[in-house]
Amino acid sequence: MNYEEDIDITNEVDLVVSAYPVQDDDLDEELLAADQSAQQYQEIQIPEVVKKFILLFHRSVLENNVYELQSIYEHSFNKLTEKFYANESWPEPEGISSLVNDDQVFLTLYRELYYRHIYSRLTPTIEHRFHSYENYCDLFNYILNSEGPVALELPNQWLWDIIDEFIYQFQSFCNYRNRIKNKTKEELALLRDNSQIWSCYSVLNVLYSLIQKSRITEQLLVSKNGGDMVEAAGEYGSRPLYKMLGYFSIVGLLRVHCLLGDFTLALKMMDNIELNKKQALFARVTACHVTTYYYVGFAYMMMRRYADAIKAFSHILTFINRTKQYHTRSYQHDQINKKGDQMYALLAICFISPNGPNLEDPEVIEQGVTFEPVQHYTKIFMAEVQHSILLPTLRSYLKLYTTMGNAKLASFLEIEPEQLRTLLMMAKMRSRQIKWVEGTLLEGEYQGTSDLDFCLKQDMIHVSEAKIGRRYGDWFLRNINKFQDILGGLELSSRA
């Protein structure tokens, strides 16, 4: 171990920690002695700096010290992970219970981190998956079913990660359960006998319950109409814990409904969240910000609303690129970069879709898309999807003619006439799409996506121009004005 690193970590967590009194109980003395011996053995294996960290962690939870918890959660925990637990699990919750006076609320929170670490660094067993689900049930039951709002405050980042990880582990379990080839008879029997574990119904029930308990939908609706959110918050929604869990659950449902294939309902969940609002709550947590736009764009893409999908992906990719110097300081640096790479691939799919926008379109350029990654994925996908290669060629031929025989165009493309009919129907069907203008995310107006229109009468194709030429002059004038404003500002600052 590096001695200097050890001192640094120790200094972070080495605060004065008072001794915790031992609780009396009615357990049999021999069983208690045996249990204490096992716990003492486990405690011996825990490095001293980790013990001090756990004590500090526990005290911060008891005191609802959100500022200290944020530092512990985002920095200290990850530093200790890299130093001691990069390739093994953190101490088992039972092994630290005596350190924290058997505080069940704290142990439930600790288990959430314990199992999340196993999912991210190790390979979870079926028992890990079951116990993690049960722990989430304990946590949400405590929050939702206590008599009155619970006296617990956590950083926004941790609250988002709880919802995000809950959905991730649900998705992971569904994938695990469906891969039956290498499972033993005992594992298959366990899965069969525990069908309620990680069920879709239970996950949806938790998210909707958090939304209902926090009255976040009512709060957002009031805020959207210019009112004060506090008026609609109620007893639970006025607490930051419930308010933010409810809000993050809306974004969580956007993701879950996308996973379930209901893209209309996914966007419907966002009715009261204004994406273009600068002070939106999702922007407080970078990972939530990225996830929101990722799944909004994904839902639009699956609904063939490519222009809206490109707008969503472009917005968040521009945000990631402009703030990437800050991501390197975040423990979620790799996750954000991975999400960004996935969105470039999805952007490429939007661009190669029949009658999708062109990369040189001024409207696309204005959105600030970084073209190199998009072009990289476009080349990969174009080589694999035949109709994506043929359709641009089809359109280029149609632009040269006002009428053309079906057989003639088929011979130009070196395909059969029946295959050409299929391509023409695809191009025609996707020549119009709904594009968002205002209102909720599901609203929009039908707009043409191609610069030409055509119809097929018997064996003859009739072509007509469908779009007025784009106003390139307006685009250049807008940007000239922007540069003039920038130059004017620089001149004023230089004179000052």
N, C-alpha and C positions, 0 to 999 in steps of 0.2 A: 504493500500500500504506500501511496505517496503521503509522507508525513505532513507536508504543507496543506494538501487537500483535506486531510483529516482534521487539521486545526480549523480550516475555513468552515467546514460543515459543522464542526462542534460549536464554533462561535455563533453560528446562525441559530442553533437550537438550545444552546447552553444557558438557559435562564434559571433563576432561582425557582425551584419546584418544591412546594411543601409536601410533606408526607401525607398520604391518604390513609384515613382510618380503615381498619378492617371491619367489615360488617359481620355481625353475629348471625348464625342461622341454626336450623335444627337438624342438619345433616348428621348422619352417623359419623362418629369420630374417625373410625378406620377408613371409611370411604373418603372423608374430607382430607385425611392425611395423605392417602394415595393420590388424590386429585392434586393436592398442593405439591406433592413431590414431582408429579408429571409436569405441572406448570413451571416449577422452579427449574427443572431440567431444560425446558424450552426457553425459559428466560436466560439461562446461562449461555445459550447459543446465540442470543441476540446481542449485537455489538452495543457498547455503552452509548455511543452517539445516537443510535436508533432508538434506544430506550428513552433518552432525553427528548428526542424528537416526538415520540408518541405521547409523552407526558405534556409537552408543550402543545401538541395538536389537541389533546383532550381538553386542556385548560382553555384553549381558544374557542373550542366548541361550546364549552360550558358558559363562557363569558359572552358568547355571540360577537366575538371580535372579528368582524368581517375583513377588516384590513389585514390583520395578522393571518387569518385563514387563507386569504388570497395569496400571500407570499408563501405560506406553507404548501398550498395546493399546487401552485404553478412553478415554484422554484425548488424549495427544500425537498419535497417528495421525489421530484425527478432527479435531483442531484444524488440523493441517497440510493435511488434505484440504480443509477448508472454505476455507483461505487460498490454496492453490496449485492444487488438483486437483478443484475442485467440478464443472468441466465438461470435464475431460480426464483421461486415465489417469495413474497414477503412473509414474515412470521404469521403463522395461523392465528386467527382471531382468538381462539381459546388460549393460545400461548401468551397473549398480552392482556387477558381480561383482568388479572390481578393488578397489573400496572395502572389500570384505569378504573379500579374499584368496581369492576363488572358492570359498567355503565352500558346498558343495552342499546341505547340510542347511538352512542358513539361507536359501539361495536358494529352496528348495522351500517353506519357510514363508512367505517374502516373496511368492512367486507365488500362494500361496493367498489372501493379502490383495489382491494385484494384480488377480487375476481377479474376486474378489468385489466389488471396487470397480467394475469394469467392468459387472458384472451389476446393481449397485444404482444407479449414476449414469449409465451410458451404455447403448448398445445392443450386446450381444455379437454378433460375427460367428460364422459356422460354425467358423472357425479358432480363435477364442477358446474356443468350446464344446469343441472337440476337445482343445486344449492344456490347458484347465483339468481335463478328465477325466484326461488323461495325468499331470498334476501330482499329482492326488489319488492315482492309482495309485502314483506314486513315493513319496509320503508314507506311504501305508498299507503298501506293501512294505517300506519302511525300518523302520516300527514293528513289523510282524508277522514279518518274515523275517530280521531281523538275528540274529547269534549271541548269544543272551541278550538281556535287557531293554536298551533303548537308554538312553543317559545324556542324557535330555531331560526337562525339566519345563516345563509351560506352565500359565497360569492356567485355572481351571475354566471361566470365561466363554469363553475362546478355544476350549477343547476342545469345549464344547457347540456353539459357532458352527461349528466344523469339521464336525461331524456334521450339524447343521441345514442348513448351506449345501450340503453334499454331496447331501443329499436334495432340497433346493430346486432345485439345478441339474439333477438327474435329472428332476424333474417338469417343469422349464422346457424341457429338451431334448425330452421326450416331446411336449409341446404344440407345440414348434417343428417337430419332425419330421412331425407329422400335418397341418400346414398347408402343403400342397404347391402351392397355387394360384399363389403369386407367386414360386416358386423357379425358378432357372435350371436348364438341363440339367446344368451342371457341379455345382451343389449337389446335385441329385438323384442324380447319379452318385457323388458323395462319400458321401452317406448310404447308398446301396446297397452301396458297397464297404466301408463301415466299420460294419456292423450291430452289431459288438460294443461300439462306443463307447456309453457310458451304457446298456448293456443292463440289464434288470431283474435278471437272474441275477448280474451282477457287483456291483450295488449290494447285493443281499441277501447275497452271499458276503462282502463286506467287513464288514457289520454283524454277521453271525453269527460271523465269524472273530474279531472284536474281543471279542465276548461269551465265546467259547470260550477265547481266549488269557488273558483276565483272570480267568477262573473266577468272574465276578461272580454268575452264577446260584447257584453253590454258596455263595458268600459271603452272599448275601441270604437263602438258605434257612436257613443256620446262624444268622444274626442274627434271623430271624423266630421261630426256636425258642428264642431266649434265649442263644445261644452267641456266641463271639467270631469276628468276620469274618476276623481275621488267620489263624486256624487253617486256614481253607479257602482262603486267598488264593493260596498257591503263590509261585513265584519271580517271576512277572509281575504277578499280582494284588496283590502287596504294594506295588507302585510306583504312586503316585498317577496317573501318566499312563495306565497300562493300566486301572486300576480305574475311573477316571472315564470314559474312552472306552468301556469295556465297558458301564458303567451308562447312559451317554447313548445308546448303540446300542440298548438295550432300548426306550427312549422313541422312538428313531428308527424301530424296527421297528413300534411301535404306529402311527406315522404312515404308514409305507410300506404296511402291510397295509390301512389305511383307504383309501389312494389306490388300492390294487388291488381294493378292494371286499370283502375278507375280514374282516368286522368281528368275527367270532368269534375268529379267530386273532389279530387285533389286541389284543383284551382278554386273550387267553390269554397274550400276552407279559408282561402285568403281574401274573402270578400271585404272584410273590415280592416285589412292591413294594407296601408298605402305604400307601395314600393318606392314611389318617387318622393316620399317624405324624408327630408334630410335627417330629422331627429327620430326616425323609426327605432323601436326597441330592439329589433333584430340586429341593428348596426352596432349595438354595444358589445357584442361578442362576435369576433371575426369569423369563427367557424360557423356560427348561426347565419351570418350574413351570406357567406359563400353557399351554404346548404340551401338557403331560401331561393336564391337565384338559380342554382343548379337544377333544383326540382321543378321550379316554374318553367325554366327553359326546356327541361326534359318533357314535361307534360305538354307544352305547346308543340314540341317537335313530333310527339306521338299523335297529336291531333292534326298534324300536317299544317300547322300554322307556323311555317318556317320563318317568316319575317319577324314574328313576335319572339320565336325561340332565339333567333340570331341577336335580337335586341337584348334579351335577358343575358345570354352567354357573354356578349360583347361587353355589357356593362360591368359584370363582375370580374371578367378577365382583365379589363382595364384597371379596375380597382386593385386587383392582386398585383399587377405589374407596377403600379404606382406606389404600392406600400410594401413591396417585397423586401426592402431593407429592414423593415420592422419584423417580418415573419421569421427571419433568421434567429431572432431572440426568443421566439415562441417555441414551446414544446410541441406545438402542432404544425411546425414548419413543413415536415414531410407530407403530412396529410393534406394541407392546403395546396402544396405543389402537385400532388397526385390528382386532386380534384380538378385543378386547373388543366392538367394534361388531358384528363377525360373530357373536359368541356371543349378543348380544341378539336378532339376527335368528333364530338357531336356537332360542332360547327361545320366541320368538313362534310358530315352527312347531310346537313341542311343545305350546303352549297351545291352538292352534287345531286340533290333530289331534283326530279323533273321540274323544270321551270323555277328552280330556286334562284335566289339573287346571285348576281355576278360579283366576284371579288373586286372588280374595278368600279362597281356602282358607287357614285359619290355619297349616297346615303349610307352605304356600308363603310366607306372610308371615314366618314365623319364620326362613326361610332368608335373609332380608334382600335379596330381589330389588328392584332399582330399577325401578319400574313404567313410568315415562314412555317410555324407549326401547322396551320390550316392547310397550306399547300402540301406539306409532307404527308398528312393523313389523306388528303384528296388523291394523291398519286397512288397510295396503297389501296384505297377503296375503289378507285376508278378501274384498277387492274382486275378487281374481283367481281364487279357488278357490270354485267354486259349492257343492261339498258341505260346505265349512266354514261357509257361510252357512245352508244348509238343515238340517244336523244339529242345531245348538242349538235351532232352531225345532221340529224333529222331537221332540227330547227334552222340550221344554216342553209339547207337546201330549200326549205319552205320560204325563206326570206327572198329567194331569187325568182320566185314564180308567183303568179296570181292564180293559175290553175295548173294542175299536174295530174297525170294518170297514176293510179295506185301501183300498177305493175312497173311503171317507169321508175318511180321513186324506190321501189323495192329492189330493182336491179342496181340502182346507184349505191344502195346500202349493202348490197350483196346478201340479202335475206329473202325469205319467202314472203309473198303477199299477205298471207294470214298472220305472220309474225309482225309485219308492218302495221296491220290493222290493230293488233294488240298495243303496239307502241303509240299509235295515234290516239287510241282511247285513253291510255295512261296520260299522255301529254294534255289531252283535252280535259280530263277529269281534274288535273292538278294545275290548270291554267288560272284558277281562281281560288283564293283562300281568304279566310276571315283574318282581319288585321285589327289589333286593338287601337282605339282612338281615345276613348275616355270611358269612365265607369269602372265596373268590376273587371277582373282579369278575364272572365268568360265572355264579356261583351266585345263587340267589334263590328266591322263592316266588311262585306265582301268586296275584295279588290282584285283586279287582274294582276297576275304575276309574270305575264309574258308580253313581249313587245309585238306579238302578232296573234291573230286568231284565225281559225280555219274550220271548215266543216267538210264532211265526207258524204257525198251523194253518189250512191251506187259505187262506181269505180273511179270517180273523179274527186280530187281534193281541191277545194276552193279556199284561197288564202286572202286575208285582208289585214291591214294594219290595225292593231287594237289599242295601241298606246301612243300618245303624243310624246314627242321627244323630251327627254328630261331637261330641266332648266339648269344646265351646267353654269350659266352666267350667274344665277342667284347664289349658287354654292360658293363660287369664287368671290363674289362681292361680300358675302357674310364673313368669309375668312380674311379678306383684305381689311375689313372694318375691325376685326379682332386684332390683327397685327398692328394697325394704326393706333388702337387703344393701348396696346402694350408698349409701343415705341413712345407714345405720349407720356405714359407713366414713367418710363425710364428717363426721359429727358427732364421731367419734373424732379425726380429723385436725384439726378446728377447735379441740377442747379442748387438743390437744397444742400 
